C-alpha cells in the first residue's frame, strides 16, 4: 500500500502535470479554442445533471445512506487522471489531452465541492482544496500557454514530454496494485458494484453519445472533440472516491469494490465505445 501511495503521489504531482503542459504546445487556432469552450460547457452540464440524477436514483434503492453516497460519487466521478489522460493522448494526441484537461477542470470543481460534501458529510468545503490540485494548476497553465503567442523551446518541451510519457506505465502499475488488494468473493457477490459499473460504463456514455450527436452537429463541433466528450464519460470509477471514502469512513469497502469492478469491466467497455464513437461520429 505504501508503494502504491508513493506512485500515486509521483504520478499526480510530477508526471501528469508535465504531460498536460506538453499538450499545450500545439498550434493555436480559434477552431481549437472553440472546441475547448464546447468541452467546458459539456463538462459543466454533465457533472451538474449527473450528480442530481444519480443521487435521486440511488435514494430509491435499499442501500444504506453511506452506500448511497459512495455509489453516487463513483457513478459521476470517473478516473479522468490515471485512465482518461493517457487514453485521450494515445487516441487523439496533444489535442485530445488538452480537451481532457479542460474536462478535468470541471471534475475538480464539482468533486472538491459537492462530491467531497457527499462523502465527508460536512456542510462546507475548503476553497483551497479546489485550487490546490497540481493537475488542476497544470490544466490552467496549459490553457494559458495554448492561447498566448509563445511556445516552449523544443529542447525543453521534449524533456517535458519524456517525463509525461511515464504516465501510462505508472497508471498501469497503480491500477494493478489496487486490484490486488480486493476480496474477489465479496466483489462478485455484491449487486451494488454491478449496478454502478453498468451505469458508469454503459448508460452514461450512451446518453452522452446521443446528446453529443444531437447537439454537436448543430454547433459544428469537430468529430474528434465530440469523441473525447463521449469517451471521457466512458471511463471507470475514479480512485479518488476510494481515498475520500477511506478518509471519512464512508463505506470504504464498498467504494473499493465498485472501483475495482468498473476497472475490470472497462477492458471490454472502453474498446466498445472507442469503436462506436468512430462509427457514429465519424471524422
VOROFI-368980 format. One record per residue (C-alpha): residue number from 1; residue in one letter; y, z, x. Coordinates in nm, 2 decimals, m for minus. Example, Ala and Ser with C-alpha at 12.3 -4.5 7.8 and 13.67 -1.06 7.14 Angstrom:
residues 2
[r 1 'A' [m0.45 0.78 1.23]] [r 2 'S' [m0.11 0.71 1.37]] 
//
This chain:
residues 283
[r 1 'X' [0.00 0.00 0.00]] [r 2 'X' [0.24 0.08 0.28]] [r 3 'X' [0.18 m0.26 0.44]] [r 4 'X' [0.25 m0.43 0.10]] [r 5 'X' [0.58 m0.24 0.06]] [r 6 'X' [0.69 m0.34 0.41]] [r 7 'X' [0.61 m0.70 0.35]] [r 8 'X' [0.79 m0.69 0.01]] [r 9 'X' [1.10 m0.54 0.18]] [r 10 'X' [1.10 m0.81 0.45]] [r 11 'X' [1.05 m1.09 0.20]] [r 12 'X' [1.32 m0.98 m0.04]] [r 13 'X' [1.58 m0.87 0.22]] [r 14 'X' [1.52 m1.11 0.51]] [r 15 'X' [1.32 m1.42 0.42]] [r 16 'X' [1.41 m1.52 0.07]] [r 17 'X' [1.79 m1.49 0.13]] [r 18 'X' [1.76 m1.73 0.42]] [r 19 'X' [1.56 m1.97 0.21]] [r 20 'X' [1.82 m1.96 m0.07]] [r 21 'X' [2.12 m2.01 0.16]] [r 22 'X' [1.95 m2.30 0.33]] [r 23 'X' [1.92 m2.48 m0.01]] [r 24 'X' [2.30 m2.49 m0.04]] [r 25 'X' [2.33 m2.74 0.24]] [r 26 'X' [2.26 m3.05 0.02]] [r 27 'X' [2.54 m3.30 m0.05]] [r 28 'X' [2.79 m3.18 m0.31]] [r 29 'X' [2.82 m3.38 m0.64]] [r 30 'X' [2.97 m3.30 m0.98]] [r 31 'X' [2.64 m3.40 m1.13]] [r 32 'X' [2.46 m3.13 m0.94]] [r 33 'X' [2.73 m2.88 m1.04]] [r 34 'X' [2.68 m2.98 m1.40]] [r 35 'X' [2.31 m2.91 m1.36]] [r 36 'X' [2.38 m2.56 m1.22]] [r 37 'X' [2.61 m2.49 m1.51]] [r 38 'X' [2.34 m2.60 m1.75]] [r 39 'X' [2.09 m2.38 m1.57]] [r 40 'X' [2.33 m2.08 m1.60]] [r 41 'X' [2.37 m2.14 m1.98]] [r 42 'X' [1.99 m2.18 m2.02]] [r 43 'X' [1.91 m1.86 m1.83]] [r 44 'X' [2.16 m1.66 m2.03]] [r 45 'X' [2.02 m1.79 m2.36]] [r 46 'X' [1.66 m1.74 m2.25]] [r 47 'X' [1.70 m1.37 m2.15]] [r 48 'X' [1.91 m1.28 m2.45]] [r 49 'X' [1.68 m1.43 m2.70]] [r 50 'X' [1.35 m1.34 m2.53]] [r 51 'X' [1.44 m0.97 m2.50]] [r 52 'X' [1.53 m0.94 m2.87]] [r 53 'X' [1.23 m1.13 m3.00]] [r 54 'X' [0.98 m0.96 m2.76]] [r 55 'X' [1.10 m0.61 m2.84]] [r 56 'X' [1.08 m0.67 m3.22]] [r 57 'X' [0.74 m0.83 m3.19]] [r 58 'X' [0.57 m0.56 m2.99]] [r 59 'X' [0.71 m0.29 m3.22]] [r 60 'X' [0.46 m0.42 m3.48]] [r 61 'X' [0.16 m0.35 m3.25]] [r 62 'X' [m0.04 m0.03 m3.22]] [r 63 'X' [0.07 0.02 m2.86]] [r 64 'X' [0.25 0.34 m2.76]] [r 65 'X' [0.62 0.34 m2.71]] [r 66 'X' [0.58 0.33 m2.33]] [r 67 'X' [0.34 0.05 m2.35]] [r 68 'X' [0.57 m0.15 m2.58]] [r 69 'X' [0.85 m0.11 m2.32]] [r 70 'X' [0.65 m0.25 m2.03]] [r 71 'X' [0.49 m0.52 m2.25]] [r 72 'X' [0.85 m0.63 m2.34]] [r 73 'X' [0.98 m0.64 m1.98]] [r 74 'X' [0.66 m0.80 m1.85]] [r 75 'X' [0.69 m1.07 m2.11]] [r 76 'X' [1.05 m1.15 m2.04]] [r 77 'X' [1.09 m1.10 m1.67]] [r 78 'X' [0.87 m1.32 m1.46]] [r 79 'X' [0.80 m1.35 m1.08]] [r 80 'X' [1.11 m1.56 m1.00]] [r 81 'X' [1.12 m1.45 m0.64]] [r 82 'X' [0.77 m1.45 m0.49]] [r 83 'X' [0.64 m1.74 m0.70]] [r 84 'X' [0.94 m1.92 m0.85]] [r 85 'X' [1.15 m1.98 m0.54]] [r 86 'X' [0.87 m2.12 m0.32]] [r 87 'X' [0.73 m2.33 m0.61]] [r 88 'X' [1.06 m2.49 m0.70]] [r 89 'X' [1.13 m2.56 m0.33]] [r 90 'X' [0.79 m2.72 m0.29]] [r 91 'X' [0.82 m2.94 m0.60]] [r 92 'X' [1.19 m3.03 m0.61]] [r 93 'X' [1.33 m2.94 m0.26]] [r 94 'X' [1.66 m2.77 m0.19]] [r 95 'X' [1.80 m2.88 m0.52]] [r 96 'X' [1.52 m2.72 m0.72]] [r 97 'X' [1.56 m2.40 m0.51]] [r 98 'X' [1.93 m2.39 m0.58]] [r 99 'X' [1.88 m2.42 m0.95]] [r 100 'X' [1.62 m2.15 m0.94]] [r 101 'X' [1.87 m1.93 m0.76]] [r 102 'X' [2.12 m1.98 m1.04]] [r 103 'X' [1.85 m1.89 m1.30]] [r 104 'X' [1.76 m1.58 m1.09]] [r 105 'X' [2.12 m1.45 m1.11]] [r 106 'X' [2.07 m1.42 m1.49]] [r 107 'X' [1.73 m1.25 m1.42]] [r 108 'X' [1.91 m0.98 m1.22]] [r 109 'X' [2.20 m0.95 m1.47]] [r 110 'X' [1.96 m0.88 m1.75]] [r 111 'X' [1.68 m0.69 m1.56]] [r 112 'X' [1.91 m0.43 m1.40]] [r 113 'X' [2.09 m0.37 m1.73]] [r 114 'X' [1.87 m0.39 m2.04]] [r 115 'X' [1.54 m0.42 m1.86]] [r 116 'X' [1.60 m0.12 m1.64]] [r 117 'X' [1.72 0.07 m1.95]] [r 118 'X' [1.39 m0.01 m2.13]] [r 119 'X' [1.16 0.10 m1.86]] [r 120 'X' [1.36 0.41 m1.74]] [r 121 'X' [1.46 0.51 m2.10]] [r 122 'X' [1.80 0.61 m1.96]] [r 123 'X' [2.11 0.53 m2.17]] [r 124 'X' [2.32 0.40 m1.88]] [r 125 'X' [2.27 0.18 m1.57]] [r 126 'X' [2.44 0.17 m1.23]] [r 127 'X' [2.66 m0.13 m1.17]] [r 128 'X' [2.58 m0.11 m0.80]] [r 129 'X' [2.22 m0.19 m0.88]] [r 130 'X' [2.32 m0.51 m1.04]] [r 131 'X' [2.51 m0.64 m0.74]] [r 132 'X' [2.30 m0.45 m0.48]] [r 133 'X' [2.02 m0.70 m0.46]] [r 134 'X' [2.00 m0.91 m0.14]] [r 135 'X' [1.86 m1.20 m0.33]] [r 136 'X' [2.15 m1.19 m0.58]] [r 137 'X' [2.40 m1.18 m0.30]] [r 138 'X' [2.23 m1.47 m0.13]] [r 139 'X' [2.23 m1.67 m0.45]] [r 140 'X' [2.60 m1.62 m0.50]] [r 141 'X' [2.67 m1.72 m0.13]] [r 142 'X' [2.45 m2.03 m0.17]] [r 143 'X' [2.65 m2.14 m0.48]] [r 144 'X' [2.98 m2.09 m0.29]] [r 145 'X' [2.85 m2.28 0.01]] [r 146 'X' [2.74 m2.57 m0.20]] [r 147 'X' [3.08 m2.60 m0.37]] [r 148 'X' [3.30 m2.57 m0.06]] [r 149 'X' [3.35 m2.88 0.16]] [r 150 'X' [3.19 m2.73 0.47]] [r 151 'X' [2.83 m2.73 0.59]] [r 152 'X' [2.65 m2.50 0.83]] [r 153 'X' [2.59 m2.67 1.17]] [r 154 'X' [2.25 m2.84 1.18]] [r 155 'X' [2.11 m2.63 1.47]] [r 156 'X' [2.20 m2.31 1.28]] [r 157 'X' [2.07 m2.44 0.94]] [r 158 'X' [1.74 m2.54 1.10]] [r 159 'X' [1.68 m2.19 1.22]] [r 160 'X' [1.77 m2.05 0.87]] [r 161 'X' [1.52 m2.30 0.72]] [r 162 'X' [1.25 m2.19 0.96]] [r 163 'X' [1.29 m1.83 0.85]] [r 164 'X' [1.30 m1.93 0.49]] [r 165 'X' [0.97 m2.12 0.52]] [r 166 'X' [0.79 m1.79 0.58]] [r 167 'X' [0.83 m1.71 0.21]] [r 168 'X' [0.52 m1.89 0.09]] [r 169 'X' [0.26 m1.73 0.32]] [r 170 'X' [0.43 m1.39 0.28]] [r 171 'X' [0.43 m1.42 m0.10]] [r 172 'X' [0.06 m1.51 m0.10]] [r 173 'X' [m0.02 m1.20 0.11]] [r 174 'X' [0.17 m0.97 m0.12]] [r 175 'X' [0.01 m1.10 m0.43]] [r 176 'X' [m0.33 m1.08 m0.27]] [r 177 'X' [m0.26 m0.71 m0.18]] [r 178 'X' [m0.16 m0.64 m0.54]] [r 179 'X' [m0.47 m0.79 m0.69]] [r 180 'X' [m0.69 m0.59 m0.46]] [r 181 'X' [m0.58 m0.26 m0.60]] [r 182 'X' [m0.66 m0.32 m0.97]] [r 183 'X' [m0.97 m0.18 m1.15]] [r 184 'X' [m1.14 m0.50 m1.27]] [r 185 'X' [m1.33 m0.33 m1.55]] [r 186 'X' [m1.01 m0.19 m1.71]] [r 187 'X' [m0.83 m0.52 m1.66]] [r 188 'X' [m1.07 m0.73 m1.87]] [r 189 'X' [m1.14 m0.47 m2.14]] [r 190 'X' [m0.78 m0.41 m2.25]] [r 191 'X' [m0.63 m0.65 m2.51]] [r 192 'X' [m0.27 m0.60 m2.40]] [r 193 'X' [m0.28 m0.80 m2.07]] [r 194 'X' [m0.43 m1.09 m2.26]] [r 195 'X' [m0.16 m1.09 m2.52]] [r 196 'X' [0.13 m1.06 m2.28]] [r 197 'X' [m0.02 m1.32 m2.05]] [r 198 'X' [m0.06 m1.56 m2.33]] [r 199 'X' [0.30 m1.52 m2.44]] [r 200 'X' [0.43 m1.52 m2.09]] [r 201 'X' [0.23 m1.82 m1.96]] [r 202 'X' [0.19 m2.04 m2.27]] [r 203 'X' [0.41 m1.96 m2.56]] [r 204 'X' [0.74 m1.91 m2.38]] [r 205 'X' [0.72 m2.23 m2.17]] [r 206 'X' [0.61 m2.42 m2.48]] [r 207 'X' [0.92 m2.31 m2.66]] [r 208 'X' [1.14 m2.37 m2.35]] [r 209 'X' [1.00 m2.72 m2.33]] [r 210 'X' [1.08 m2.80 m2.69]] [r 211 'X' [1.43 m2.66 m2.65]] [r 212 'X' [1.50 m2.84 m2.33]] [r 213 'X' [1.36 m3.17 m2.46]] [r 214 'X' [1.57 m3.15 m2.77]] [r 215 'X' [1.90 m3.03 m2.61]] [r 216 'X' [1.86 m3.17 m2.26]] [r 217 'X' [1.87 m3.54 m2.36]] [r 218 'X' [2.17 m3.48 m2.59]] [r 219 'X' [2.36 m3.33 m2.30]] [r 220 'X' [2.23 m3.59 m2.05]] [r 221 'X' [2.08 m3.34 m1.81]] [r 222 'X' [1.87 m3.47 m1.52]] [r 223 'X' [1.49 m3.46 m1.58]] [r 224 'X' [1.44 m3.25 m1.26]] [r 225 'X' [1.68 m2.99 m1.39]] [r 226 'X' [1.50 m2.97 m1.72]] [r 227 'X' [1.17 m2.94 m1.54]] [r 228 'X' [1.30 m2.65 m1.33]] [r 229 'X' [1.42 m2.48 m1.65]] [r 230 'X' [1.07 m2.50 m1.81]] [r 231 'X' [0.88 m2.40 m1.50]] [r 232 'X' [1.10 m2.10 m1.44]] [r 233 'X' [0.98 m1.98 m1.78]] [r 234 'X' [0.62 m2.05 m1.70]] [r 235 'X' [0.59 m1.80 m1.41]] [r 236 'X' [0.36 m1.49 m1.42]] [r 237 'X' [0.50 m1.14 m1.49]] [r 238 'X' [0.72 m1.01 m1.22]] [r 239 'X' [0.61 m0.73 m0.98]] [r 240 'X' [0.95 m0.57 m1.01]] [r 241 'X' [0.82 m0.45 m1.35]] [r 242 'X' [0.55 m0.25 m1.17]] [r 243 'X' [0.79 m0.10 m0.93]] [r 244 'X' [1.01 0.04 m1.20]] [r 245 'X' [0.72 0.14 m1.42]] [r 246 'X' [0.58 0.35 m1.14]] [r 247 'X' [0.92 0.49 m1.05]] [r 248 'X' [0.98 0.62 m1.41]] [r 249 'X' [0.61 0.67 m1.50]] [r 250 'X' [0.63 0.43 m1.80]] [r 251 'X' [0.27 0.31 m1.85]] [r 252 'X' [0.24 0.21 m1.48]] [r 253 'X' [m0.14 0.13 m1.50]] [r 254 'X' [m0.09 m0.10 m1.80]] [r 255 'X' [0.20 m0.27 m1.62]] [r 256 'X' [m0.01 m0.33 m1.31]] [r 257 'X' [m0.29 m0.48 m1.52]] [r 258 'X' [m0.06 m0.71 m1.71]] [r 259 'X' [0.10 m0.84 m1.39]] [r 260 'X' [m0.24 m0.89 m1.23]] [r 261 'X' [m0.39 m1.07 m1.53]] [r 262 'X' [m0.09 m1.31 m1.55]] [r 263 'X' [m0.10 m1.37 m1.18]] [r 264 'X' [m0.47 m1.47 m1.20]] [r 265 'X' [m0.42 m1.69 m1.50]] [r 266 'X' [m0.12 m1.87 m1.35]] [r 267 'X' [m0.35 m2.05 m1.11]] [r 268 'X' [m0.45 m2.26 m1.42]] [r 269 'X' [m0.14 m2.25 m1.64]] [r 270 'X' [0.11 m2.35 m1.37]] [r 271 'X' [m0.09 m2.66 m1.29]] [r 272 'X' [m0.10 m2.74 m1.66]] [r 273 'X' [0.28 m2.70 m1.71]] [r 274 'X' [0.36 m2.89 m1.39]] [r 275 'X' [0.17 m3.18 m1.53]] [r 276 'X' [0.30 m3.15 m1.88]] [r 277 'X' [0.67 m3.14 m1.78]] [r 278 'X' [0.61 m3.46 m1.57]] [r 279 'X' [0.47 m3.64 m1.87]] [r 280 'X' [0.72 m3.51 m2.14]] [r 281 'X' [1.04 m3.51 m1.94]] [r 282 'X' [0.96 m3.80 m1.71]] [r 283 'X' [1.20 m3.88 m1.42]] 
//
